[in-house]
Amino acid sequence: MEIKTENLDLEKKNPLALFYQFRELGLFFFIVILCIGVQLRNPSFLTGENILDMATNTSILVILALGMMIVLITRGIDLSIGAVIALSGMLTAQLVAANPTVNPFLCLLIGTIIGALCGMVIGLLVAKVGLLPIIATLALMNIFRGLTFLVSDGEWVSSYQMSESFVEIATGTFLGLNHLIWIAVIFCLVFFYFLNYTRTGRQIYAVGSNPQSAAVSGIKQGRILFLVYTIMGGLSGLCGVLWVSKFASAQGDTASGYELTVIAACILGGVSIAGGSGKLAGVLLGAILLGILNNALPLLNVSPFWQNGIQGFIILLAVIVNAIVKRRVERIHLLRRAG
Amino acid sequence: MEQKKQTYQPRTLETNLPFSWKRLFFQWEWMLLLILIAVLLLGSYVSPYFLNYPSLRDGTMVFLDKALIVFPMAMIMIMRDIDISVGSTVALSSVVMATLYTSAGLPMEVAIIACLATGAICGLINGLLIVKFKELSAVIVTLGTMILYRGIAYIILEDQAAGGFPEWFGFFGWGYVFGIPFLLIVFAALALLFGIVLHKTTFGRKVFAIGNNPTASRFSGIKVDKVKVIVFMLAGLLAAVTAIFLTSRMGSTRPNIATMYELDIIAMAALGGVSTAGGKGRVLGVVIAVFIIGYLQYGLGLINLPSQIFLIIVGALLILSVAIPKLGGMMKRK
């Protein structure tokens, strides 16, 4: 078992250690430099309109990344969220197509419940049966995606079949800001409180950083795991409705592969896949960085075919740099304790 | 992931146990054989064109290409790792081969060698990153390279298709040797080779030892890092071989080929009895599992069932095959 020294550390004088402590700051400066660079090349980047656009387009990613963060903190992973988004989006869109008068809030609720049910299946398999999260969610990704195709029979639900009030969910504004931005902000605040100031939130960290001692101190591990996957599922279901409303179409392959982007945002934000660590601020910045990249690359006339490669490269670079810095810091700590 | 599954009581390697009739009969492979027979019977029930020699023989060409990767994947899973970048590796090596032949005008033989080299390099990068940065799990490294490799394939070919290979290249995907598909012969040869390597050589012993207890195997003098890098390279190399067969059968290539292959391959290995917690698995079981999933896919295709049902079935099979041993263990403890 590797010993985590970062929490024991009281001295913060070394610059590298300081950097590691405030990793989010490093990410923040990287984003600032990136923005300045893009702005110099294309002045239409930092205009109010474009910034609002970027925020709207990043909101769904932020909401999903919050859920993925708590899954990763418990040493898990959820590869099924793209499929859950598609399934809940498709079912809700079909409901709206059948009865156009449905209340939009009801749609959001139904989507969330569908997602939460999907999440509960994963939670049961991981927490009760003890499957590895990657295997369980890989299999369920297939099953949910297959179900989406089955319920839709390969057909799309397109914009003309959707009621205005439904499309309004993701395109309407409140106080000048898109609804999506408000929803993302609310979730950030709720998660901040939940993770830092509630007992369950702290137990999530405890289960992830050391399962054995968490079990010894009386934390019901199975219950935490089940909860985490249910929350992730619920958020994916909600985002399914938002996604369909935003793009005004529901297809069988909606959000296919989006789980990778979400995981990438978390990893860029410094969430460790080995569990136990991850901060909300980091994840938020990670998601914003990816959102900026998606927006800036077309503005810089980078071919869309380069985007995948650039994204993959940045993810690998971020995890490797993170690992190297962490190693150095731990070595400094060890040296200091020895001396 | 590694830490969670660590058990501290000594486990005997399966290959070390003395012979016993009881164990011979209570094996996962018998169960798999029964499932395979059930699949074949079901196939002959739903379609009159399913259960005869030419149909079963040519059916193998539909699914055996990806099955080539299942052997190194089994080794990787025995060592408690996972590789989800193999589908992207197939796409990248195929795109490199096609581009070198069509755009660069190199002879096809050179392009094939470049394809194999690309796959091996992709695997080497995976392996090196995993052993140099042990704190990143194999999941994260191969997730990153999965996006990266496919990204490079897109950079090379954009949304174009590349094709127009020489006629003899079609032999890989469509050729027969003595009335048997060439692909089937390659698969059988690889099964034999990997079976011998995994169960009869010291290298195979090392793979099992690493899966049972990585720390103990390092202390007993096994070069864990070296073994891991070799196995990941093998996965990349066989992904390139798959790319050759797949490209040959399709006649052209695109950057989006072989998406989600990793899932089918992991499902085949898990169904074949390779434990996801490491340390267990046999080539024979994996081979039977390949034919179960393959003939299921082929049979469903014959009766025109939508391929989405196949997605659901593979997912369900994967869950059942990993859940049944766990549930059995739970019963025993109670």
Interface residues (C-beta under 8 A of the other chain):
Chain A: M1 E2 R75 I77 L125 V129 G130 L131 L132 I134 I135 A136 L138 A139 L140 M141 N142 I143 R145 G146 L147 F149 L150 G154 P211 G252 L260 I263 A264 I267 S272 I273 A274 S303 F305 W306 Q307 N308 G309 I310 Q311 G312 F313 I315 L316 V319 I320 A323 K326 R327
Chain B: M1 Q3 K4 I82 L129 F133 E135 L136 S137 V139 I140 V141 L143 G144 T145 M146 I147 L148 Y149 R150 G151 I152 Y154 I155 E158 D159 L263 I266 A267 A270 T276 A277 P306 Q308 I309 F310 L311 I312 V314 G315 A316 L318 I319 V322 A323 K326 L327
